[in-house]
């Protein structure tokens, strides 16, 4: 039994499963998680500090792929977008625009039964999507069937409104974009109904992370964990690194009421990501 | 400005709106809430105890209708059913049976897209319902559109399975039963789709409270707020006052491992409701 020393000086039993979990959360698959947990178990000694353990884990993780930690940080940064301010929805609009979609934020569309408030309308290659965004602060959760079935009901009501000539606008599909995984049930239902789903790692090649492949699409929350100043940026509509880098410093100064130095510090951080 | 004395001895400003809220929660309509709040405002004096205020409120409420408090207690008792044990779903089955429905608890029904786990199937007068129950511990909340739209999607998938001869069973409708109100949006959508909704006070004449009109349908949680012994009853499937009164004491003794005296005490409480 090996005891380790936590950051606050307390002793604690070494728990191999915690290493596994850290790797898993960072996006490593089961095999790699197990290998790293075994590796770390062999390396720990009586009185090793947790900080040292994390170093071992991260070094090993980056041996497997330097991408892991960056991806993990990105995912965490997206989860930190402020739900009260609908920042995730706005952020998704920004990303879709970057990916060549024509985008309209927050539209009311009349269905046969009721009016629907749609987060975003996205158009590309003559396809027109109703976009529904779901943001989870706890990004390790699953988005379940309920959400997808409800979205199908929205699409159906709006398509029927077009068929009955209640509205002139024709929509091709609904597109559900979330920052989590989807449950297997949710995926199965969506496949059967041909709904378009985008989750963190789903579908392969067209996942949320692949929509964010360019660094200027990263959310500005990736610059720091301290939320006070970042909140000023996001509340002023500066949501991505691109927004920050492409807006002139003097304009940002006026908009955000921050010093030139502070803004340039954040711009430098953004450039170095 | 009148100061009142709380149960713990603290002073507090008299707040007329609190009286209003108490009446409203008890199920009184706006006019009555206002009348009682006015009445109590005229009656309070410097240093009156909150207990005394509550007495004034309750006496006045029962003048309007002796029913109010009983109804409020009933609603609270339903909210206290244990969600971990699916007690609300089981309780609804019991009530539907009492109302002449043939009932099957917890069925898997194959749809076109996926299998659906249905809380209950209810049949009466040759109509067959998929029943979906939603239980809120905070019973003052609203059941919103999401729930109802998802239920529509369930019905649609199962009806399509029948049309495509994937299943032989024909269902006439889905029936959403909740212990809260429904939002106006939810009601509007359900009306348009002709879904059957039952909430605490909705629809008039066919609400949850009218399904529970007979006292032997009351949930056993109405007997006491202390949950320890009641939990033994509910976990053994004794969910209503009827279940308690209609099961022989010696059988209950064996089933629940409680003394004869305790069981008879609860039976007497049940008879006096």
Contacts between the chains, C-beta under 8 A, distances in Angstrom:
chain1	res1	chain2	res2	distance
A	112	B	192	6.5
A	113	B	188	6.8
A	113	B	189	4.8
A	113	B	192	3.4
A	113	B	193	6.1
A	114	B	145	7.5
A	114	B	185	6.0
A	114	B	188	5.3
A	114	B	189	5.0
A	114	B	192	7.0
A	145	B	114	7.5
A	146	B	146	7.1
A	146	B	150	5.1
A	149	B	149	7.6
A	149	B	150	4.7
A	149	B	153	3.8
A	149	B	154	6.9
A	150	B	146	5.2
A	150	B	149	4.7
A	150	B	150	4.9
A	150	B	153	7.0
A	152	B	153	5.2
A	153	B	149	3.8
A	153	B	150	7.0
A	153	B	152	5.2
A	153	B	153	4.8
A	153	B	156	8.0
A	154	B	149	6.9
A	156	B	153	8.0
A	156	B	156	7.5
A	157	B	189	8.0
A	185	B	114	6.0
A	188	B	113	6.8
A	188	B	114	5.3
A	189	B	113	4.8
A	189	B	114	5.0
A	189	B	157	8.0
A	192	B	112	6.5
A	192	B	113	3.4
A	192	B	114	7.0
A	193	B	113	6.1
